[in-house]
Amino acid sequence: MVHTTASQTVVSLIIAVKTGILVLGGLITYFSLKAYRRTGDRSLRALGVGFGIITFGALVAGILDAILGVSFAVGVLVDAALTLLGFAVITYSLYSD
């Protein structure tokens, strides 16, 4: 399949945005878990796990699409499902003691 210049630009932008998500999500996960280790506050652990799941979803979606050749729709579905799960864990972290 030959990509046009416009679609190559979109693919490049998706890669750039997903890379930003991985970097920032990884940092949020790292700092949340570091704060959990320092304080022992279980809600911080849940927060870190939630952001880790969301970040992992972005990584998995990129791997499915770019490396394994799975359809774009399946990659988006996997990313969305992991984002939903991550937000559920984050919501739990905000209400847990």
C-alpha positions as CSV (number, residue, x, y, z in Angstrom):
1,M,0.0,0.0,0.0
2,V,1.5,3.3,-1.1
3,H,0.9,6.3,1.2
4,T,0.2,9.7,-0.2
5,T,2.1,12.7,1.2
6,A,-0.9,13.7,3.3
7,S,-1.3,10.3,4.8
8,Q,2.4,10.1,5.5
9,T,2.2,13.4,7.4
10,V,-0.8,12.1,9.4
11,V,1.1,8.9,10.2
12,S,4.1,10.9,11.3
13,L,2.0,13.1,13.5
14,I,0.3,10.1,15.1
15,I,3.8,8.6,15.9
16,A,4.9,12.0,17.4
17,V,1.7,12.3,19.5
18,K,1.9,8.6,20.7
19,T,5.6,9.2,21.6
20,G,4.6,12.2,23.6
21,I,1.9,10.2,25.4
22,L,4.4,7.5,26.2
23,V,7.0,10.0,27.6
24,L,4.5,12.0,29.6
25,G,2.5,9.0,30.7
26,G,5.6,7.2,31.7
27,L,6.7,10.2,33.8
28,I,3.4,10.5,35.5
29,T,3.4,6.8,36.3
30,Y,7.0,7.0,37.6
31,F,6.4,10.0,39.8
32,S,3.1,8.6,41.2
33,L,4.7,5.3,42.1
34,K,7.7,7.1,43.5
35,A,5.4,9.2,45.7
36,Y,3.6,5.9,46.7
37,R,6.9,4.4,47.8
38,R,7.8,7.5,49.8
39,T,4.4,7.9,51.5
40,G,2.9,4.4,51.4
41,D,-0.4,6.0,50.3
42,R,-2.3,3.3,48.4
43,S,-4.3,5.9,46.4
44,L,-1.0,7.1,44.8
45,R,-0.2,3.5,43.9
46,A,-3.6,3.2,42.2
47,L,-3.1,6.5,40.4
48,G,0.3,5.3,39.1
49,V,-1.2,2.0,38.0
50,G,-4.1,3.9,36.2
51,F,-1.8,6.1,34.3
52,G,0.5,3.1,33.6
53,I,-2.5,1.3,32.0
54,I,-3.4,4.3,29.8
55,T,0.3,4.6,28.7
56,F,0.5,0.9,28.0
57,G,-2.6,1.2,25.9
58,A,-0.9,3.8,23.7
59,L,2.1,1.6,23.3
60,V,0.2,-1.6,22.5
61,A,-2.0,0.2,19.9
62,G,1.2,1.5,18.2
63,I,2.7,-1.9,18.2
64,L,-0.4,-3.5,16.8
65,D,-0.7,-1.0,14.0
66,A,2.9,-0.3,13.1
67,I,4.7,-3.6,13.7
68,L,2.1,-6.3,13.7
69,G,0.0,-4.9,10.9
70,V,-3.3,-5.2,12.8
71,S,-6.1,-3.0,11.4
72,F,-6.2,0.6,12.6
73,A,-9.7,0.0,14.1
74,V,-8.5,-2.8,16.3
75,G,-5.6,-0.7,17.5
76,V,-8.0,2.1,18.3
77,L,-10.3,-0.3,20.1
78,V,-7.5,-1.8,22.2
79,D,-6.2,1.7,23.1
80,A,-9.7,2.9,24.0
81,A,-10.4,-0.2,26.2
82,L,-7.1,0.3,28.1
83,T,-7.8,4.0,28.4
84,L,-11.2,3.2,29.9
85,L,-9.7,0.7,32.3
86,G,-7.0,3.2,33.3
87,F,-9.5,5.9,33.9
88,A,-11.5,3.5,36.1
89,V,-8.4,2.8,38.2
90,I,-7.7,6.6,38.4
91,T,-11.3,7.3,39.5
92,Y,-10.9,4.6,42.2
93,S,-7.6,6.2,43.3
94,L,-9.4,9.5,43.9
95,Y,-12.1,7.9,46.1
96,S,-10.0,5.4,48.0
97,D,-8.6,6.2,51.4
